[in-house]
């Protein structure tokens, strides 16, 4: 097989390491692949419509790029038709989804794809729908507050320090210097979480699933309320450690603690320790969250403004994503 034949690679020009240089590097490594540099969703959708039965569409960017690709495919793929196979090349800031799929560093990814002659191994995964967008995770609370503060910090930083501000250290500094002080000042808001779908199961302290009959799953204060089908948010942060346990359902997690709690127990939270004091996990197909005050929303790691109410549903369309661990 000619190197890269049948592969279509989407390069996000706005990603941390995106741009013409990366596009040229990908084309040099996989000369028979179709490589497209895009800046807008319209460009992405137009390119996807032009593809003819690709072997795999690779998202070269971060979690936001992957989420944008899923949403674009949802719009351009006729109803009832399956999505083409997709894969992830880690070029973003956190690369949570790529990490959870076992993707190595970019150069190694290209070596593997260059030598892959047989059918690429795929893994069936689900996606969450929020505001018409497909994503691997979403949420409101401290995680989205840190995201907004991180982006504001990056925008305000100039010179060589800007690269540091885009790293894991940048996330931590934004959390410590911006998010935590504001959370201490405002206190924890309240949320009502309603089941809008079918059966719901709650994770017991012994890791056994218990069926929940109540329509109201949670009513009380919270620090973070997230959903997802991917366990990692990036940099090894396992925010939803059971997201892959229940196929066809999303992991819903509510975490309640004093605003300094995540700082004190950072290691346990980061590594997905269970049971985690203050954390409750459910598995659901559709939920509605109503907040006591406007909360920032993040979908796939991208900010989506402030909301008093938000709904999450499992997409009826399955995704087949390149399983890097099996390929390795």
C-alpha positions as CSV (number, residue, x, y, z in Angstrom):
1,X,0.0,0.0,0.0
2,X,1.3,3.5,-0.9
3,X,2.2,5.4,2.3
4,X,-0.8,7.1,3.7
5,X,-3.2,5.9,1.0
6,X,-6.8,6.4,2.0
7,X,-6.0,8.6,4.9
8,X,-7.6,12.1,5.2
9,X,-6.0,14.4,7.8
10,X,-7.7,17.5,9.2
11,X,-5.2,20.0,10.6
12,X,-6.6,22.6,12.9
13,X,-4.7,25.9,12.1
14,X,-5.8,27.2,15.5
15,X,-4.4,24.3,17.6
16,X,-1.4,24.8,19.8
17,X,0.9,23.1,17.3
18,X,-1.3,23.5,14.2
19,X,-0.4,25.5,11.0
20,X,1.3,25.1,7.6
21,X,4.5,23.7,9.1
22,X,2.6,20.8,10.7
23,X,0.5,20.2,7.5
24,X,3.8,20.1,5.5
25,X,5.3,17.6,8.0
26,X,2.2,15.3,7.7
27,X,2.3,15.4,3.9
28,X,6.0,14.6,3.9
29,X,5.5,11.6,6.2
30,X,2.4,10.4,4.5
31,X,2.7,11.5,0.9
32,X,-0.4,9.7,-0.4
33,X,-2.7,11.1,2.4
34,X,-5.1,14.0,1.8
35,X,-4.1,16.8,4.2
36,X,-6.3,19.8,4.7
37,X,-5.6,22.9,6.9
38,X,-8.8,24.5,8.1
39,X,-9.7,27.5,10.2
40,X,-13.5,27.4,10.3
41,X,-16.3,24.9,10.6
42,X,-17.5,25.8,7.1
43,X,-14.1,24.9,5.6
44,X,-14.2,21.6,7.5
45,X,-17.7,20.7,6.3
46,X,-16.9,21.5,2.7
47,X,-13.7,19.4,2.8
48,X,-15.6,16.4,4.4
49,X,-18.2,16.5,1.7
50,X,-15.4,16.3,-1.0
51,X,-14.0,13.0,0.5
52,X,-14.8,9.7,-1.2
53,X,-14.8,6.7,1.1
54,X,-11.7,7.6,3.2
55,X,-9.9,4.7,5.0
56,X,-9.8,6.9,8.1
57,X,-10.2,10.6,8.8
58,X,-7.5,11.8,11.3
59,X,-8.1,14.8,13.5
60,X,-4.7,16.6,13.9
61,X,-5.4,18.9,16.9
62,X,-6.7,18.7,20.4
63,X,-10.0,17.7,22.0
64,X,-11.8,20.7,20.6
65,X,-10.7,19.8,17.1
66,X,-11.9,16.2,17.6
67,X,-15.3,17.4,18.9
68,X,-15.6,19.8,15.9
69,X,-14.9,17.0,13.5
70,X,-17.6,14.8,15.1
71,X,-20.1,17.7,14.9
72,X,-19.2,18.4,11.3
73,X,-19.6,14.7,10.4
74,X,-23.0,14.7,12.1
75,X,-24.1,17.5,9.8
76,X,-22.7,16.2,6.5
77,X,-23.4,12.5,6.9
78,X,-26.9,11.6,5.8
79,X,-29.2,10.2,8.5
80,X,-29.0,6.5,8.7
81,X,-25.6,6.3,7.1
82,X,-22.6,5.4,9.3
83,X,-19.8,7.8,10.1
84,X,-16.5,7.1,8.4
85,X,-13.7,5.8,10.6
86,X,-11.9,8.6,12.5
87,X,-8.6,8.8,14.5
88,X,-6.7,11.3,16.6
89,X,-3.3,12.8,16.1
90,X,-2.3,14.6,19.4
91,X,-1.5,18.3,18.5
92,X,-3.6,20.1,21.1
93,X,-3.0,21.4,24.6
94,X,-4.3,18.5,26.8
95,X,-5.1,15.8,24.2
96,X,-7.3,14.0,26.7
97,X,-9.2,11.8,24.2
98,X,-6.0,10.9,22.2
99,X,-4.3,9.9,25.5
100,X,-7.2,7.7,26.5
101,X,-7.0,5.9,23.1
102,X,-3.3,5.3,23.6
103,X,-1.9,7.7,21.0
104,X,1.9,8.2,21.3
105,X,3.7,11.4,20.3
106,X,3.1,12.7,16.8
107,X,6.3,11.4,15.2
108,X,5.6,7.9,16.5
109,X,2.0,8.1,15.2
110,X,3.3,8.9,11.8
111,X,5.8,6.1,11.8
112,X,3.0,3.6,12.8
113,X,0.6,4.9,10.1
114,X,3.3,4.8,7.5
115,X,4.0,1.1,8.2
116,X,0.3,0.1,8.7
117,X,-0.6,-2.0,5.7
118,X,-3.7,-3.9,7.0
119,X,-7.0,-2.6,8.1
120,X,-6.7,-0.1,11.0
121,X,-8.1,-1.4,14.3
122,X,-11.1,0.6,15.4
123,X,-12.9,1.0,18.7
124,X,-16.6,1.7,19.0
125,X,-17.3,4.6,21.3
126,X,-20.3,6.9,22.1
127,X,-20.6,10.7,22.1
128,X,-22.5,13.2,24.1
129,X,-24.7,15.8,22.4
130,X,-25.0,19.2,23.9
131,X,-26.3,22.4,22.2
132,X,-26.2,20.5,18.9
133,X,-22.5,19.6,19.3
134,X,-21.0,16.2,19.6
135,X,-18.3,15.8,22.2
136,X,-16.4,13.2,24.3
137,X,-17.0,15.2,27.5
138,X,-18.7,18.4,28.8
139,X,-19.6,20.0,32.0
140,X,-20.3,23.0,34.2
141,X,-18.5,24.1,37.4
142,X,-14.9,24.3,38.4
143,X,-13.7,22.5,35.3
144,X,-15.3,25.1,32.9
145,X,-14.3,27.9,35.2
146,X,-10.6,26.8,35.0
147,X,-10.9,26.5,31.3
148,X,-12.2,30.1,30.9
149,X,-9.5,31.4,33.3
150,X,-6.9,29.4,31.5
151,X,-7.9,30.9,28.1
152,X,-8.0,34.4,29.6
153,X,-4.5,33.9,31.1
154,X,-3.2,32.7,27.7
155,X,-4.7,35.7,25.9
156,X,-3.1,38.2,28.4
157,X,0.3,36.6,28.3
158,X,2.9,37.8,25.8
159,X,6.5,36.8,24.9
160,X,8.2,33.5,25.7
161,X,6.0,33.1,28.8
162,X,3.0,32.4,26.5
163,X,4.3,28.9,25.7
164,X,4.5,28.2,29.5
165,X,1.0,29.6,29.9
166,X,-0.3,27.0,27.4
167,X,1.1,24.1,29.3
168,X,-0.2,22.0,32.3
169,X,1.5,24.6,34.5
170,X,-0.7,27.2,32.9
171,X,-3.8,25.2,33.9
172,X,-2.7,24.9,37.4
173,X,-1.7,28.5,37.8
174,X,-5.0,29.7,36.3
175,X,-6.8,27.4,38.8
176,X,-4.8,28.6,41.8
177,X,-4.6,32.3,41.0
178,X,-8.0,32.9,39.4
179,X,-10.5,30.1,39.8
180,X,-10.0,29.2,43.5
181,X,-10.2,32.8,44.8
182,X,-13.4,33.4,42.9
183,X,-14.9,30.1,44.0
184,X,-14.1,31.1,47.6
185,X,-15.8,34.4,47.2
186,X,-19.0,33.1,45.5
187,X,-19.4,29.8,47.3
188,X,-20.8,26.6,45.7
189,X,-23.9,27.0,43.6
190,X,-26.8,24.5,43.5
191,X,-27.9,22.2,40.8
192,X,-30.9,20.0,40.1
193,X,-30.2,17.0,37.8
194,X,-33.2,15.3,36.1
195,X,-33.2,12.0,34.2
196,X,-34.6,12.6,30.7
197,X,-33.7,9.1,29.4
198,X,-34.1,5.5,30.2
199,X,-32.6,3.4,33.0
200,X,-30.0,5.1,35.3
201,X,-27.4,3.4,37.4
202,X,-25.4,4.7,40.3
203,X,-21.9,3.5,41.1
204,X,-21.7,2.1,44.6
205,X,-18.6,2.4,46.9
206,X,-17.9,-1.3,46.0
207,X,-18.0,-0.4,42.3
208,X,-21.2,-2.3,41.8
209,X,-24.0,-0.6,39.8
210,X,-27.3,0.2,41.5
211,X,-30.4,1.0,39.5
212,X,-31.9,4.4,40.3
213,X,-35.7,4.8,40.1
214,X,-36.0,8.5,41.1
215,X,-36.4,11.1,38.3
216,X,-34.4,13.7,40.3
217,X,-30.9,12.3,40.5
218,X,-29.4,15.1,42.5
219,X,-30.6,18.3,44.1
220,X,-28.0,20.2,46.1
221,X,-24.7,22.2,46.1
222,X,-21.9,21.2,43.8
223,X,-18.4,22.2,42.7
224,X,-18.3,20.3,39.4
225,X,-21.0,18.5,37.3
226,X,-19.7,16.7,34.3
227,X,-20.6,14.1,31.7
228,X,-18.6,12.1,29.2
229,X,-17.7,9.0,27.4
230,X,-13.9,9.7,27.7
231,X,-12.2,9.3,31.1
232,X,-9.5,11.9,30.6
233,X,-9.6,15.7,30.3
234,X,-5.9,15.9,29.3
235,X,-2.5,15.8,30.9
236,X,-3.5,12.5,32.6
237,X,-6.4,14.2,34.5
238,X,-8.9,11.4,34.9
239,X,-12.0,13.5,35.6
240,X,-14.5,10.8,34.6
241,X,-12.7,7.6,35.5
242,X,-15.6,5.3,34.7
243,X,-16.6,6.9,31.4
244,X,-15.8,3.7,29.4
245,X,-17.4,1.2,31.8
246,X,-21.0,1.4,30.5
247,X,-21.3,1.3,26.7
248,X,-24.2,3.3,25.4
249,X,-24.3,5.6,28.5
250,X,-22.4,8.6,29.7
251,X,-20.6,8.8,33.0
252,X,-22.3,11.6,35.0
253,X,-20.2,12.8,37.9
254,X,-21.1,15.4,40.6
255,X,-18.2,16.5,42.8
256,X,-18.9,18.6,46.0
257,X,-16.2,20.0,48.2
258,X,-14.9,23.2,49.7
259,X,-13.3,25.3,47.0
260,X,-9.9,24.4,48.5
261,X,-10.8,20.7,48.4
262,X,-9.5,20.1,44.8
263,X,-6.2,21.7,45.8
264,X,-5.8,19.6,49.0
265,X,-6.8,16.4,47.2
266,X,-5.4,17.2,43.8
267,X,-3.5,14.0,43.3
268,X,-6.5,11.8,44.1
269,X,-8.7,13.8,41.8
270,X,-6.2,13.9,39.0
271,X,-5.5,10.1,39.0
272,X,-9.1,9.0,39.3
273,X,-8.9,7.5,42.8
274,X,-12.2,5.8,43.9
275,X,-14.0,6.2,46.1
276,X,-13.4,9.9,46.1
277,X,-14.9,11.9,49.0
278,X,-17.6,14.2,47.6
279,X,-17.9,12.5,44.2
280,X,-20.9,10.6,43.0
281,X,-21.1,8.7,39.7
282,X,-24.1,7.7,37.6
283,X,-24.6,6.2,34.1
284,X,-27.4,7.8,32.1
285,X,-28.5,8.4,28.5
286,X,-30.0,11.9,28.9
287,X,-30.1,14.4,31.7
288,X,-31.0,18.1,32.4
289,X,-29.1,20.3,34.8
290,X,-30.6,23.5,36.2
291,X,-28.3,25.8,38.2
292,X,-29.1,28.4,40.9
293,X,-26.9,30.9,39.0
294,X,-25.4,31.2,35.5
295,X,-22.5,28.7,35.1
296,X,-19.8,28.5,32.4
297,X,-20.2,25.5,30.1
298,X,-17.4,23.6,28.4
299,X,-18.1,21.1,25.6
300,X,-15.2,19.0,24.4
301,X,-12.8,21.4,26.2
302,X,-14.1,24.5,24.4
303,X,-16.0,27.3,26.2
304,X,-19.7,27.7,25.3
305,X,-20.7,30.7,27.4
306,X,-22.8,30.9,30.5
307,X,-25.9,28.8,31.2
308,X,-28.7,28.4,33.8
309,X,-29.9,25.2,32.2
310,X,-28.2,22.6,30.0
311,X,-29.2,19.2,28.6
312,X,-26.9,16.3,27.6
313,X,-27.9,13.3,25.6
314,X,-26.1,10.3,24.2
315,X,-25.8,10.6,20.4
316,X,-27.7,7.8,18.5
317,X,-24.8,7.6,16.1
318,X,-21.9,5.4,17.0
319,X,-18.3,6.4,16.3
320,X,-15.5,4.0,15.2
321,X,-12.2,5.5,16.4
322,X,-8.7,4.4,15.8
323,X,-7.5,2.3,18.7
324,X,-3.8,3.2,19.0
325,X,-3.1,0.6,21.7
326,X,-4.2,-2.3,19.4
327,X,-2.3,-0.7,16.5
328,X,0.9,-0.5,18.6
